[in-house]
Amino acid sequence: MKEFNNDLTDIKYLNKESLEPIVNELIKKYETNFKGVGQPLRVALTGSKFGPGLYDIIISLGKEEVKKRLGSKILV
């Protein structure tokens, strides 16, 4: 979550095309799949494992709200 939150700062336009590379890089780095990255993000952002697609959630909330919600979940 911390890495995603940090990478989100560099995004100028919040859309699927700008979010996919961040998620794909985390998938590759941690040798997992989309669910391995998407599920923790979804739960942190919505409090639920179920709902709309991850990119739709992020775009709907907006960058500042996503950063706020993730920031409160990140342990230093």
N, C-alpha and C positions, 0 to 999 in steps of 0.2 A: 504494500500500500504506500509506503514511504517513497519508493522509487516512482510509482505511478504518479503520485501527487507532485513530486519534483518535476517529472517530465511534462506534466500538464501545464506547468508554468510557462514553458517555451512555446506552447501552441497558440498561434494567433487566431485561427478560425476553428471553432469547435464543431467538427463533423466526423462522420465515420472514417473518412479518408485520412484524417489527421490522428485519429485515435488508434486505428488498426496497427500502425507500425510500433506504437508504444506497447500495446498488448502482445503483439507477436514477438517483440524483443524480450519481454518478460517470460513468455512461454519458452523461448529458446534458452534463455539464461538459466532458468530453473528446471529445464528439462521436464516440462509438464505439458498439459494440453489447455485448451481454452477454458474448460471448466475449472482447472486448477488455479487460474488467474481470475477468471470472471466471477466465480462463486464468492470468494472472499470480498471482492469489490462490491458485488451486488448486495451482500449482507451488510457491509459497512455503510453503503449508501441508502439502503431502503429498510434494513432490519428484517428482510425476508429473503429466503432462497428462491422464491418464485416471483414472477412478474414480467414486465416488458423486457426486451432485449437490453443488454448492458449498454450498448452505444446509445440507444434511445433514452435510457435513464440518465446517462451522463449529459446528453444534449439537452434534455428537458430541464434538468436541474440547473445547468449553466456552470461555467468554470468556477466561479467564486463559491457557489454553494457546494460543489463537489469538493473543492479544496478545504472548505470549512468542515464538512462532514468527515472527510478522511483524516484531516488534521486532529480531530478529537479522538480518533481511534488509534493513532500512531503512538506507540510507546518509545520513548527515547532511551 
